[in-house]
Every structure is written in structure tokens, then in C-alpha cells.
Amino acid sequence: MRARRRFGQHFLHDPAVIARIVAAIALKPGDAAVEIGPGRGALTAQLLAAAGQLDAIEIDRDLAAALRSRFAAAAHWRLHEADALQMDWRALRAARGARLRVVGNLPYNISTPLLFALLACADAILDMHFMLQKEVVDRIVAAPGSSAYGRLTVMLAPRVTAARLLEVGPGAFRPAPQVSSAVVRLQVNDAPPDWAGSPLYGAVVTAAFGQRRKTLRNSLSQYLSAAQIQALGIDPGARAETLTPAQFGALAGAAAAMRAPAAAIR
């Protein structure tokens, strides 16, 4: 069955890599395991064996038909022929009676939207293990001041604890992609840290990274003055990539406090 370019398909086939991934995920019997994009089923049988139950989400109707045939006798395997971006994750969590452990080899074109769609239902998710383009994983786990550090890093920081598990070369896939991949673990934080509670967190982060060469004094001028940034112990002449997520939280909190009186008057 040929890979379809429009779905960004690259099928994992290397048995050694598959074994390492399954071991790193460490599913336990009874876990509410979910596989996004099972493809030809390279991981599926082992995930099912480890958890004893598995929901698989596949958008490709031809692959879905082949998977139905292959796993027809599996009592606790359930196929959802659907777009993962449109899934009702809370309904699935309710049906399984436990927070979901989500696994997937994600195409580059949907990886970021799908991450945020899942995190919008974070109360339904226990953890996520994803194969992503290595560059995306680099951004997720980047430290402040590094070239990979950016909006994605800072937006994910309050919601998950991220760890790179292993890197995977192009030869582990058919057809081989032109880039390397990596597996990342995203452990959902049960309660976001106090500094991330501002409703302006996302807006401030987006503004700060919107033009990376600008200093905070310029990029955040619609929210805070240079003096107000300085009052938080943050250099208004600094650039976004040098700040920690907690510092962005402080900026967002101050920006929200500045707007609160005006909102109350209205």
C-alpha cells in the first residue's frame, strides 16, 4: 500500500526502532491507550499487547480497511476512521474511564495544530508520545537562549513536561523522509504553574516572538511600558528568546493587571 503524500505518510518499519519506542512508552495493562495514525500497523500490535486495549485513529480509508481486516479478531481494539484534529477527546476519555495515553507518528503538517487541539482537552490526557520531525522536537525541548527556543517552547511549557526519548533516522521509514525524526514524551501537568494563569499569556508570547529581532520594549509596547517591564526585574532591552517561560508569565500577569481597571469601568 503506497504512502499518500497528502497525508504526509512515512511508514515505520524497523523492528529495532519499534521495540525501543514501545519500551520507552511503557504502557501498562489497563491503560487507555490511543494510537493516532497507525498506518500499516507497525506499532499497533505491540501497543495493544502492552495495554490490553487500544483505540486507533486513522484518516486514510484504505489503511483503515486493511487494519480492520488485520485486527478483526482483537476484542479490545477499536478503530475510529476519522481526522484526529476533529476527535472529541473528552468523550473518548469518558468512554474508556481513564485519562488517555496518546501515541502517534505525526505528519509535520498537522503536528503543531494537533498538539494544541489535544492540550485544549488536557484534563482528558495523561501523556503523549509522538514521533515528530527532529526540528520540531528540538523546539519543544529547547532552553532559553538557544536557536531553537521560541513560541512553541514557551506555549507548551506551562502545560507539559517535555523530554526527548530517542532520535530516529530516515532509514527506519518507508518511504524514507528527507529529515530525521525524534520521539518526545509530553507529560501533561495536572495543574499549570501559578505564573501561567494570566489570560494574556498566549498573546504576550505571540507578540514577543512575532518579530524576534525586536526588543521587549518594542514588541510588547501595546501591553507594557519599558518602565513596567523593568519593574518586573526584566531588561526591556532583552529579546524574547532570552526569557524563561516564568518571565513571560510575569509579563502577561502585569499586562492583564494593567487592563483590569479599564475592563471594570466598561
C-alpha positions in Angstrom: 0.0 0.0 0.0 1.6 3.2 -1.2 2.2 6.2 1.1 0.0 9.2 0.3 1.7 12.5 0.1 -1.3 14.5 1.0 -1.4 12.7 4.4 2.4 13.1 4.9 2.7 9.3 5.3 6.1 7.7 6.1 5.6 4.2 7.5 7.8 3.0 10.3 9.2 -0.5 9.6 12.5 -1.0 11.5 11.8 -3.7 14.2 14.6 -2.5 16.5 13.3 1.1 16.5 9.8 -0.1 17.1 10.9 -2.1 20.1 12.8 0.9 21.5 9.7 3.1 21.1 7.3 0.6 22.7 9.8 0.2 25.6 10.1 3.9 26.1 6.3 4.4 26.2 6.0 1.7 28.8 2.2 1.1 28.6 0.7 -1.0 31.4 -2.3 -3.3 31.3 -5.5 -1.4 31.6 -4.0 1.9 30.2 -6.4 3.8 28.0 -4.0 3.8 25.0 -4.8 5.7 21.8 -2.8 5.5 18.6 -3.0 8.3 16.1 -2.2 7.3 12.5 -1.5 3.6 12.9 -0.8 3.3 9.2 0.2 -0.2 8.3 0.1 -1.2 12.0 3.8 -1.4 12.7 3.3 -0.3 16.4 -0.3 -1.3 16.8 0.0 -4.9 17.7 2.7 -4.2 20.3 0.7 -1.3 21.8 -2.4 -3.5 22.1 -0.4 -6.3 23.7 1.1 -4.0 26.2 -2.1 -2.2 27.3 -4.7 -4.9 26.5 -6.9 -2.3 24.8 -6.3 0.3 22.1 -8.2 2.9 20.2 -6.7 3.6 16.8 -7.5 6.8 14.7 -6.8 6.5 11.0 -8.0 9.0 8.4 -6.9 7.0 5.3 -9.9 4.8 4.3 -7.7 2.2 2.5 -5.4 1.8 5.5 -8.4 1.7 7.8 -9.9 -1.2 5.7 -6.6 -3.1 5.9 -6.4 -2.5 9.7 -9.9 -3.8 10.2 -9.0 -7.0 8.4 -5.8 -7.5 10.3 -7.2 -6.8 13.7 -10.7 -8.3 13.2 -10.2 -10.9 15.9 -8.8 -8.4 18.5 -11.6 -8.0 21.1 -10.3 -4.7 22.7 -9.1 -2.9 19.6 -11.3 -0.1 18.3 -10.8 1.7 15.0 -12.0 5.3 14.5 -11.9 6.2 10.8 -11.6 9.9 11.5 -9.4 13.0 11.4 -7.5 13.3 14.7 -7.9 17.1 14.6 -11.7 16.6 14.8 -11.8 14.0 17.6 -13.8 14.5 20.8 -11.0 13.6 23.3 -13.2 14.2 26.4 -15.8 11.8 25.0 -13.2 9.2 24.3 -11.8 9.6 27.9 -15.3 9.2 29.3 -15.8 6.0 27.2 -12.5 4.5 28.4 -12.9 5.5 32.0 -9.4 6.9 32.4 -7.2 9.6 31.1 -5.7 8.8 27.7 -2.2 7.8 26.8 -1.8 9.0 23.3 0.8 7.7 20.8 1.5 8.7 17.2 3.8 9.1 14.3 2.6 12.6 13.3 3.0 14.2 9.9 4.8 17.5 10.0 1.8 19.5 8.6 -0.5 18.6 11.5 1.9 18.2 14.4 1.6 21.6 16.0 -2.2 22.1 15.4 -2.8 18.6 16.8 -0.6 19.2 19.9 -2.7 22.3 20.8 -6.0 20.5 20.0 -5.0 17.8 22.5 -3.9 20.3 25.1 -7.2 22.1 24.8 -8.6 18.9 26.4 -5.6 18.4 28.8 -7.9 17.1 31.5 -8.6 14.1 29.3 -4.9 13.3 28.6 -2.3 11.7 30.8 0.6 11.8 28.5 1.6 11.8 24.8 4.4 10.1 23.0 4.9 11.4 19.5 7.3 10.8 16.6 7.9 14.2 15.1 10.4 15.9 12.8 13.6 16.3 14.8 13.5 20.1 14.3 10.1 20.2 16.0 11.3 18.2 19.0 14.3 20.5 19.2 11.9 23.4 19.5 9.8 21.7 22.1 12.6 20.9 24.5 14.8 23.9 23.8 16.3 26.0 26.6 16.2 29.8 26.7 18.9 31.4 24.6 19.2 28.6 22.2 18.5 29.0 18.5 15.6 26.5 18.6 13.9 28.3 21.5 10.7 30.0 20.5 6.9 30.4 20.7 6.2 26.7 20.6 8.6 26.0 23.5 7.1 28.8 25.7 3.4 28.0 24.9 3.9 24.3 25.8 5.9 24.9 29.0 3.0 25.5 31.4 1.0 22.6 30.1 3.5 19.7 29.7 6.9 18.5 30.9 8.8 17.5 27.7 11.6 15.0 27.3 13.3 13.8 24.1 13.4 10.0 24.2 15.3 8.9 21.1 16.2 10.0 17.6 15.2 8.0 14.5 17.0 8.2 11.1 15.2 8.3 7.8 16.1 4.7 7.0 13.6 3.5 9.7 10.7 4.6 7.4 9.3 3.6 4.0 9.4 5.8 2.0 12.4 7.4 3.7 11.8 11.1 4.6 14.3 13.8 3.9 14.7 14.7 7.5 15.5 12.9 10.8 12.8 12.3 13.4 12.7 12.1 17.2 10.3 10.7 19.8 9.2 13.1 22.5 7.3 12.4 25.8 4.9 15.1 26.8 3.7 14.6 30.4 0.6 16.7 31.0 0.9 18.9 34.1 -2.1 18.3 36.3 -2.1 22.0 37.4 -0.4 24.7 35.4 2.1 26.8 37.5 0.8 29.9 39.1 2.8 32.2 36.8 0.9 30.8 33.8 -2.6 31.9 34.9 -2.9 35.1 33.0 -5.4 35.2 30.1 -2.9 37.2 28.2 -0.1 34.6 28.4 -0.6 33.4 24.8 -1.0 37.0 23.4 2.1 38.3 25.1 4.2 35.3 24.0 3.0 35.7 20.4 3.7 39.4 20.4 7.2 38.9 21.8 8.2 36.3 19.2 6.3 38.0 16.3 9.4 39.9 15.4 12.4 38.1 17.0 14.9 40.9 16.3 12.8 43.4 18.3 13.5 44.0 22.0 10.7 43.6 24.5 10.5 47.4 24.8 9.2 47.4 21.2 7.5 44.1 20.8 5.4 44.5 23.9 4.7 48.2 23.7 1.0 47.6 23.3 0.9 45.8 26.7 3.6 47.4 28.9 6.0 50.3 29.0 9.7 49.9 29.4 9.5 51.0 33.0 6.8 48.5 33.8 8.9 45.7 32.2 11.9 46.9 34.2 9.9 46.9 37.4 9.5 43.1 37.0 13.2 42.6 37.0 13.3 42.0 33.3 15.5 44.0 30.9 13.3 45.8 28.4 16.2 45.7 26.0 16.2 41.9 26.0 14.9 39.8 23.2 12.2 37.2 23.6 14.4 34.2 23.1 16.4 35.0 26.3 13.4 34.9 28.7 12.2 31.9 30.6 8.5 30.8 30.5 8.1 32.1 34.1 9.3 35.5 33.0 6.7 35.5 30.2 4.1 34.6 32.8 5.2 37.6 34.9 4.9 39.9 31.9 1.4 38.5 31.0 0.3 38.9 34.6 1.3 42.5 34.7 -0.3 43.2 31.3 -3.6 41.7 32.5 -3.4 43.8 35.7 -3.0 47.0 33.7 -6.1 46.2 31.6 -8.3 45.1 34.5 -9.4 48.7 35.6 -10.4 49.7 32.1 -12.4 46.5 31.8 -14.2 47.2 35.1 -15.2 50.7 34.0 -16.8 49.4 30.9 
